[in-house]
Every structure is written in structure tokens, then in C-alpha cells.
């Protein structure tokens, strides 16, 4: 997967504003069940919001681990909210997020 351009990230950030967080990661961190929920949501929606309720240093580590383990792109992080994007080529073409050209 090619890295997202600045223009594509801006487009995805715009789409992300209307979304509600689908998963909250709390003090216990990234458990297997939480990982499965995020995996399912990413496969189904391609673009999701995740709330990471941890202190700042731990939050950054969790976000990096999440992006790496899900093979997703972090579109934006604002405070405790993270927006993840991962295209799903198996979704019907009319349901996929169409990114602008880089």
C-alpha cells in the first residue's frame, strides 16, 4: 500500500469529522478482543475513529502499535481520538472510499 498524500489525508480527515468512535481503548491497553473489534470495523468501514483513554506517553505507544498491527494509516490524532484508514479491496466498488488522486 502506498503512503497517503497530504491531499488524501485532508480528504479523509474531512470524512472522519462526522464519525463517532467505534472502540475505546482504556487503561488495560490493546487487548486481543479490542484488536479484533478494530479489525472488524476497519474491514467493514475502511475509516474509523478510536478513542484511546490513556496518559499521553502510553497513548502514543498504543497508537503506534495499533497502526502497525492493523497495517492502517493514522489519518489524524486529536487528543484522545485517533482516526484510522485502511482500504478494503474486497468491498464492493460502490461502497469503497474513493480517494482523490495524489
C-alpha positions as CSV (number, residue, x, y, z in Angstrom):
1,X,0.0,0.0,0.0
2,X,1.3,3.4,-1.0
3,X,1.6,6.1,1.7
4,X,-1.2,8.6,1.7
5,X,-0.5,12.1,0.2
6,X,-1.3,15.2,2.2
7,X,-4.2,15.9,-0.1
8,X,-5.7,12.4,0.5
9,X,-5.2,12.8,4.3
10,X,-7.1,16.1,4.2
11,X,-9.9,14.4,2.4
12,X,-10.1,11.5,4.9
13,X,-9.9,14.0,7.8
14,X,-13.0,15.7,6.4
15,X,-14.8,12.4,6.2
16,X,-13.7,11.5,9.8
17,X,-15.3,14.5,11.4
18,X,-18.8,13.1,11.1
19,X,-17.8,9.7,12.6
20,X,-18.3,8.5,16.2
21,X,-15.6,6.4,17.9
22,X,-16.4,2.7,17.4
23,X,-13.9,1.4,20.0
24,X,-12.5,2.8,23.2
25,X,-9.1,1.6,24.5
26,X,-8.8,2.2,28.2
27,X,-6.2,1.7,30.9
28,X,-5.8,-2.1,30.1
29,X,-4.4,-1.2,26.7
30,X,-4.8,-3.0,23.4
31,X,-6.2,-6.4,24.3
32,X,-6.9,-9.2,21.8
33,X,-10.7,-8.6,21.8
34,X,-10.3,-4.9,21.3
35,X,-7.9,-5.6,18.4
36,X,-10.5,-7.9,16.8
37,X,-13.2,-5.3,17.1
38,X,-10.9,-2.7,15.4
39,X,-10.0,-5.2,12.7
40,X,-13.7,-6.0,12.0
41,X,-14.6,-2.3,12.0
42,X,-11.7,-1.4,9.6
43,X,-12.7,-4.2,7.2
44,X,-16.3,-3.1,7.2
45,X,-15.9,0.7,7.2
46,X,-12.3,1.4,6.0
47,X,-12.3,4.6,8.0
48,X,-12.9,4.6,11.8
49,X,-12.4,6.6,14.9
50,X,-10.9,5.1,18.0
51,X,-10.8,6.7,21.4
52,X,-7.6,6.0,23.4
53,X,-8.1,6.9,27.0
54,X,-4.6,6.6,28.4
55,X,-1.9,9.1,29.6
56,X,-0.1,10.9,26.9
57,X,3.1,8.7,26.7
58,X,1.3,5.4,26.8
59,X,-1.3,6.7,24.3
60,X,1.4,7.4,21.8
61,X,2.8,3.9,22.2
62,X,-0.6,2.4,21.8
63,X,-1.4,4.4,18.7
64,X,1.9,3.3,17.1
65,X,1.3,-0.3,18.0
66,X,-2.3,-0.1,16.6
67,X,-1.3,1.4,13.3
68,X,1.5,-1.2,12.9
69,X,-0.6,-4.2,13.9
70,X,-3.6,-3.2,11.7
71,X,-1.5,-2.2,8.7
72,X,-3.5,1.0,8.7
73,X,-2.7,4.7,8.2
74,X,-3.3,7.2,11.1
75,X,-5.2,9.9,9.3
76,X,-5.3,12.2,12.4
77,X,-4.9,12.2,16.2
78,X,-6.6,14.9,18.2
79,X,-6.3,14.5,22.0
80,X,-7.6,11.0,22.8
81,X,-9.2,10.4,19.3
82,X,-7.4,8.6,16.5
83,X,-8.7,8.2,13.0
84,X,-7.6,5.1,11.1
85,X,-7.9,4.3,7.4
86,X,-7.2,1.0,5.6
87,X,-8.6,0.3,2.2
88,X,-10.5,-2.9,1.7
89,X,-10.3,-4.2,-1.9
90,X,-12.9,-6.9,-1.1
91,X,-15.6,-4.4,-0.5
92,X,-18.0,-3.7,-3.5
93,X,-16.6,-0.8,-5.6
94,X,-19.6,1.5,-4.9
95,X,-19.1,1.1,-1.1
96,X,-15.3,1.8,-1.0
97,X,-13.9,5.2,-0.1
98,X,-12.7,6.8,-3.3
99,X,-9.5,8.8,-2.5
100,X,-8.6,11.8,-4.6
101,X,-5.5,11.5,-6.9
102,X,-2.2,12.1,-5.1
